[in-house]
Structure formats: C-alpha cells, structure tokens
Amino acid sequence: QVQLVESGGGLVQAGGSLRLSCAASGRTFSRYAMGWFRQAPGKEREFVAAISRSGTSTYYADSAKGRFTISRDNAKNTVFLQMNSLKPEDTAVYYCAAASSTAQAMANGYGMDYWGKGTLVTVSS
C-alpha cells in the first residue's frame, strides 16, 4: 500500500509559479513510476506529467511542455511538479499518482495504482 499526500497548491497570478510536492509513504517508492494529473471544474481528469522510476524518462501533456517540470527524489520519497508561466486555464485540482507499470503508460492514461487526494491550484487573470 502506498499513500500519497500532495502539497504546494494555492492562489497565484497568471505568469507566476508554483511547486507542487507529493510525499509517498512506504519503502518502495523507487519501484513506482509517478505522475501528476489534474481536474478542472466540470472537466474530466487529465494527464499532466509522468516520470520513470529512476527519473531518467519524463512525459508531458502538450499543455505542460515548456512550462512544467516533473522531478523526483527517491531518497526522500517525493515527486515534484514545478509549474512556471501559469495560466488561468491551469486552474484545477492536481493529483499525484503512482503506477507499478510505466511512466509511458501513465501518459496514455492507464496503469495508475494509487492516487493522492489532490491539491487545488487557482490561477487568477
């Protein structure tokens, strides 16, 4: 069992930055690919970014490329999402997920085993 707890959300003006963190419980963090998803009001949950177990491979949604960076620290059981140049359309609840499959599978929307409860990001115009 893996428990995921997100933090770092909040209110930011358009053009600003936020860094989300996701802390994972357990000793097997490095066995999981990790990812970030988001759900805006009235919309379905969508993929944002994923990172492989070792951190050597990353995947991004087109909306995140060039603005967001996913990283992980296996020694601290934590995955991060650095978000720059935020736009009002980035407003959403951001969820952390862990997958025993692959980061590529997460990028294609399947394989997630565990989810956090989410953290709200609000970008004002």
Number of C-alpha atoms within 10 A of each C-alpha: 8 16 15 23 18 23 17 14 18 14 13 18 14 17 14 14 17 18 16 22 22 26 19 22 15 11 11 12 22 18 16 22 28 32 32 27 22 22 19 17 9 6 9 9 16 17 24 26 28 32 28 23 22 13 18 9 14 19 22 21 15 11 13 17 12 11 14 20 20 23 21 22 14 17 9 11 17 20 27 23 23 14 19 17 14 23 17 15 13 20 20 21 18 27 26 31 29 28 22 18 18 23 27 20 16 27 22 13 13 14 18 20 13 16 19 19 13 22 21 19 22 21 20 16 11
